[in-house]
């Protein structure tokens, strides 16, 4: 991933801070937050002007647009309500932050109190290993590492630094979803602190409307979740496939065949295709299947007849091995040889950038016996999200136009298209706010690495705008709420939440009538444009 020179970033920070809306250190707010955090508060507060401020406010996406008034790192749920009151007393909003992967960086907004919950990450597994009570700030890699010790796991995505709360608030798609459903399906209950500072239990029997909304209805708006009770799953050994075509001339035929084939396979098989400028890859997880069963699926796919792909079909793959297959490993190997340390992330896992000092506070990984995961690179992310719905299949003409656009980008953009087969089954408890379960046939994600050069960055954003104008009319407005896009051309809330928008507005009015928790793309207390609530 592309990082920038210290000199360029340092001057960018100076210019951005000069024009930002981050307030000078507000001593009243600092005093209030210090009292809320207790004895070691000075180690857990970062303000503008502090050496670690740039590192602390920037998540995965490098940006110089959002400058919070103060950042507070919590370690217990009991600190949340007092911090909410501190923000309210100062006349500013509080913004909850879990993983820092928000695609528009809305987990650290201008002139707000950021309440970082990343250190609220304890895991307590029940005696029967069927459920776990988990701190809502935990990252997926740390969760998987903790659950490995109990020979069980959770239905979730592959990125180890993504926060659990962010995953669940968007619905939580994953590489087991066609067999098992989404991550939000496996939430048994949650503890939520509301804008009034009240702590409530949201579950199928308590605050049911809030329970419905926080699973798939967007994050950072109904309250701050501090704890989840999760239903656990012991994954069976599985078969995996990795296929790669190095000839760019194969991109269209491979993509077309994949989209025609992958979503229609047995529900135990979930697959994705990665389309790059110079190569194309297909990854697949046959949940509980054998190597021979998966080989039969691949033999019938038609993909082997296109070009001369590199192909690896492997069986008897353990869970950690399956999650990193195609990225870290291209084979199924003995469990004790799998580099599971890549999941053993610390609470603040991002790499340093631009020479800026890093914030650090008790950065203990989930396992003390495994090596610690390497730092996660940051970059200027530019992205788009589209659902292809069952009733609106992608035409050959539109697909060819997309492939042509990918081919026209420069190498420095590192553009890639990551497309997942959907057509998923129901999970354990599918009654939640995720809107596109029944209609989604495939999800198309596009990402680019931005540039510090303004003209180049403008060229890249223009490319994404062109893609939006070309593809959106063909597939419709449906998009994934975990990949929020400020430049989406359709009404954002109905694009992310469909027909659930009005019900979500009702939940918002009940639990946060003053719209205290909000960001530019969150559900508010008023019906969005075009919706009648």
N, C-alpha and C positions, 0 to 999 in steps of 0.2 A: 504494500500500500504506500502511496506517495505521501511523504511528509515534507515539510517546508523548512527552509533555512531559518536559523535562529534570528538572523537580522531582519528578514522579511516579516516574520511573525511579531517580533518585538515592536517594529514600527507600526504594524497593523494594530496591535493592542493599544499603543499610545494614542493613535488617531481615534480608534473606536471609543476608548474611555473618555476622550475629550468630548465626544458628541453623544455619549450614552446617557440613559436616564438613571443610571445607578447613582444613588445619593451618596454624598460623603458619609463617613461613619456617623450614624445617628446614635448618640450615646444613650438616649432613653431606650431605644430598641435593643441596643447591645446589653444594657443593664438588665432589661427584662428577660432576654434570652439567656444571659448568664445565670440569672436566678433559676430559670426553668431547667437548665442543664446541670447545675450543681457544681461540685468541687472541681472537676477537671474541665469545666466549660471553656476555658481559654484554649484548650487543645482541640475543641470541637466547633469553634466559631471561625468563620472566614469572612472578611469584609473587603470591600474595594480598598485598594492600597496595600493589602497584605501580599506578601511575596507569593503565596500559593493561590491567590484569588483566581488567576486565569485558569490554572489547572482545575481548581475546584468547581468553577462554573461551567466548564466545557465537558460534555460527555463524549460519546464516540465521535460525533460530528464536530469538526472544528468550525467554529463560527465566531463572528465579532458583531453580533446583533443583539444578544441578550445579556444584560448586566444586572443581576439581582442586587438588592440592597444589602442582603446578608444571607449567609449559608450556615445552617445549623445541622450538625450531624448527630442524630439521636442514637441511643443504645437501648432504650426501653420504651415500651408503649406508653408508660405513664408520663413521658415528657411531651407527648403530642398535643394534648389539650392545652397545657400552659403556653406552648409555642403558638398555637392558634390564637390565643388571647393576646399574646404579645403583638402579633401582626395586626390584629383588629385594633388594639390600643394605639398603634402607630399609624393607623389609617391606610395600611397596605394589605395586599392579598398574600396568602400563604400558598406555596406551590409544593405539592408532594413530589418527591423524586425517589425512584427505586433504582432502575438500571442505567439511566442516562443514555438510553438508545433512542429516544424520541427523534423521529426523522426531521422534525422542524425545531428541535431543541426547546420545546415548550415546557420541559421540566426544570427550567431555570430562566424565568421570565424577568424582563426589566422591572426594577423597583419593587421586588417582591422579597418575602422571606422564604427561601428554599428550605423545606424540611426534608432532609435526606434520611431515608429509613434503611439504608444499605447495611447497617450494623445490627438491625433487628432481624437476626438470621438464624435463630436457634431451631433445631429439628428434634422433635420428640416422637419416636415411633411407638405405636401401641404394642402391647404384649403379643397380640395375635398378628402383628405386622400388616394389618389390613388398612390402617389409617395412620396419619402423622399430623401432629400439630406443628406448624411451621411459621417462623417469623416471616412476615410478608415482604421484608426487604431482601430476602435471600436471592442469589443469582442461581440460574439453572445448573451451572456446573457444580456449585457448592451443594445444591440439593441432591443431585445425582451422586456426588461423592459420599455424602452422609448416608444416603439410602443404600449404597453399595455394601456398607458394613452390615446391613440387615438382609442382604440378598433380595432386594425388592427395588421398585422404581416408581416413577410417575410418568404419565403420558404427557410428554412435552417436547419442545423443539430441540434443535441440535446446538444452537449458539450458546456457549457456556457462560458468557457475560451478560446475557439478557436477564432482566429482573423478573421474578415470578409474578409480581403484581401487574406489570406491564403486559406480560403474556396473557394472563387470565382476563384482563380488562378488554383485550382485543378479541378474545375467543380462544386463541391458542392453537393455530394449525401446526401440524407436526408430521413426521414421517411414519407414524402408526395410525393416522387418522381415518383411513378408509376402512380399517378393521375396528378401531376402538373409539373413534370420534375425536373431539377436541379437548384441549386441556381444561376448559371451563366446565366440561361435563363431569369432571372428577373432583370438584370442590364440594365438600360436605357442609361447610359453614365458614363464616368469616367474622372477625371482630373489626368493627369500623368506628372511627371517631368522627363525629359529624361536625359541621361548622359551628354548632352551639357548644362544642366541647363535650358532648355526651358520647359515652361508649355504649354501643349496641351490638348485639349478636344478630347477624343476618344468616338465615338458614331457611329450609323449607317450612319451618314452623314458627319462625320469629322474623319480623320485618321482611316478609317474603318479597315484597316489591323491591326493596333495596338489594336483596340477595339476587334477584333476577337481573337487576341493572348492572351490578358490578362485574358480572360475568358476561363479557361481550359488548357492554354498552359504553365503553370508553373509560379511560382512566383520569384520575385527577379532578373529578368534578362532583361526585356524590358524597365524598368523605375521604378520609385517609384510612385505608385498610392496614391493620397492624399484624393480623394473624389469619392464617388459613388452616382449616382442617381439610386434609386431602385424602382422597381414596387412593390407595396404592395398588400397584399391579406388578406381579412377578412376571417379567417378560420371558417367553420361551426362547430357546435358541432358534436362530433364523437363518435364512439364506439371503445373500446380497449380490447385486450385480453392478458392475461399472463398465461402461462402454465409452469409447472416445474415437472421434473422427478428426483427423488433422487437416483434411482437405476442406477449405471453406466452401467449395462447390457443393458439398453435401448438406449444408445447413438447412436449406429449404425442405428437401425430401425427408431428412431425419426429423425435423420439427413437425412437418405435416403428419408423418407416420406416427410419431409419438402422441400427438394430440388426438389422432383418430383411434389410437390403440390403448394407451395407458389408463385413461379413466374408466374403461369398460372391462378391465380385468377383474379377477376375483378380488373381493374386498380386502383380503389379507395382503395384497400387493399395492404399496404406495410408491410412486416414482416421481422423479423430477428430471427436467432437461435444463442444462446450462448452455446457452448459446453465446459464444464469444465471437470476436471479430475473426479469429484465426482457427478456432476449433469448436467442436460441439461435444458435449458429454451427457450421458444418461446415467442416473443413479437410481437404484431401486431396492426397497426393503420388503422381502416376502416374510411377513410376520408369522413365525412358527412353521415356515415351510422348509423343505429340504433342498439341497443343491439340485437334485435331479428334477424335482417339481418346478423349480425356478428355471432350470435349463429348458424344460418343455415350454414354458411361457415365452421365453426369449426366442426359442426356435420358431414359434408361431407368430412372432411380432412383425416380421417383415423387415426389421431393422438390420438384420445380418446381410440382407441382399443389397444394402446401400453402401457403396464404396468398400473400403477395407478397414473396418473398425478394429481397434484394440478392444478385446472383450475379456472380462474376468467374471465368472460366476462362481461364488464360493458359498459353502454351507457350514453349519454348526457354529454360527457367529454369536458370541455373547453380546449383551446389551451395550456395553461401552464400545466394543468393537463396531457394532452396527451403527452407532451414532456418529462415529468418525470415519466410517467407510466412505472412500471416494475423496476424502479431504486429507486425512493423516495416513490412512492405510488403504490399500487396494486389495486386501486379502483378509480372510478370517484366520486368525492365529490363536494359539493357546492363551487363555485368559491372563495368565501371569506374565505374558509378554506384551500385552496391550498397553500402550502408553496412556493409561487412564489419568495420569497427572494433568493432562490438558483440561480436565474438568475441575481441577483443584484450585479454583480461583480465589483471590482475596476479595474483601469487600469493595476496595477501590482498585479495579484491575487494569485500568487503561495505562498505556505507555506515555512516558513523558514526550513532550513535543516542544520545539522551538526554544529549548533551553530553559523553559519555565520550571521553577521549583515545584515539586509535587506535594500535594496534601497527603498526609499519612496519619492514621490513628488506629492502633491495634489491628493491623492488617493480618489477622490470623486466618489461614485457610481452613477448610472443613476437616482435612486430614493432616495430622502431624507426621504421618509415616510415609506419605507420598511426596514426591517433589512438587513444588508449587508451579502452577501454570505460568507460562511466559506472559508478559504484559500484552494487552490487546491494543493493536494499532488504532489510531484515530485518523480520520481523513475528512475532507470536504465531500459530504455525501449529497448526491443529487439523485432523486428516485421517482418512480411512478408505479402505481398499482392498478391493475384491472382484473375483474372477474369475467371470464367467459361463462355465460349462463347456458343452461341446457337448451333453452328455446332460441338461443342466438349463437349458433356455432360460427366459428371463425372461417371465413371464406378463403380459398386459395389465393385470391387476388390480394386480400388484406394481409395475409400471412407473408406473401412475397414482398409486399411493400414494407413490412416491418423488418424482414431480413435485409432488404436493400438499405434501409436506414442504419441498421447495425453495421453493415459493411462500410458505410460512408464515414464513420467516425475515425478520429486519429488514434494512434496507439496510446498516447499519453492519457486519454480519457479512461482507459481500462474498462470500457463499457461491457456489461454482460446482462443477459436476460436469464432470469431464473424462474422457470415455469413449473408449477406443481399440478399433478393430476388430482382432481377432487372427486366429485360424485361419491361423497362419503356416507357411511352408515351412521345411525344414531349411536351415541355413546351411553354412558351410565345414567346421565341425567340431562337430556338435551333441552330442557325447558329453561332457556336463558336468552339474553338479549342479542346474541349473534344472529344477524338477519339473513345470511345467504346460504345456510346449510342445505336447504332443499334445492335451490336453484343452481348452485355453483358447480360447473363442470371442470374448470381449470382456473388457476390463478396465474397471472402474468405479472412478474415484477421486473423492473428495469432499474439498473443502477450505474452511475458513473462516478469517477473520481474527479472532483473539481480542481480548479487551478487558482494559485495566488495572483496570476496575471488577469487583470480585469477583462481584457478583450477576449482572452481564451475562455474565461468563466462565462462570459456573455454568450459565446458561441455554443458552449455546452448547454446552458439553460435554454437557448433558442432551439437546440436539437430536441430537448425534452418537450418544449412547448409544441413543436411540430408533431412529435409523436402523439401528444395529447390530442391535438386537433385531428390527427389522422385516425387514431385507434378508438378514441372514446365514442364517436358516433356509430362505429361498427359493433362495439360490444355493450354499450350502455354505461350507466353511471356506477354500477356496483363496484366497490373497492374495499380493501381490507383496512380496518380501523387501526391496526398496528403499524401501518405505513402511511401515516397522515401526510397529505400533500397540500400545501398552502396554495398551490397554483392549479388545483383540479378545476376543470371547466364546468362541472356540474354542481348543483347544490351539495355542499360537503356532507351535511348531516344525513340527508337521505341517501347519499352515496355510500356512507359507511354503515348506517343503521336501518335503511329501508323503511318498511312500514312500522318499525318499532319506535320511530322518532317521537311520536306524540306520547306514547306510554313512558318513554324515558324522560320527556319534559315533565310529566306528572310526578315522577319519582324525584326529579331535581327540585320541583316546587315544594315537595313535602320535606325533604331533608336539607335543602340549602336554598331557602326562599330568597335570600339576599344575593345569591350568585357569588358567594365569597370565593369558592373554589372554581376557577375558570381559566381557560386559555382561548386563544383565537379560534380554535376548532372544536371546542367542547360543547356538549349539550348544555343549554342554558334554561332559564325559567320561562322563556317566551318561545312560541312556535317559530321555527325557522321559516325563511321565505319559501313560499310554495307549499307549505304544509298547513293544514287546518286542524288545530288541536283544541 
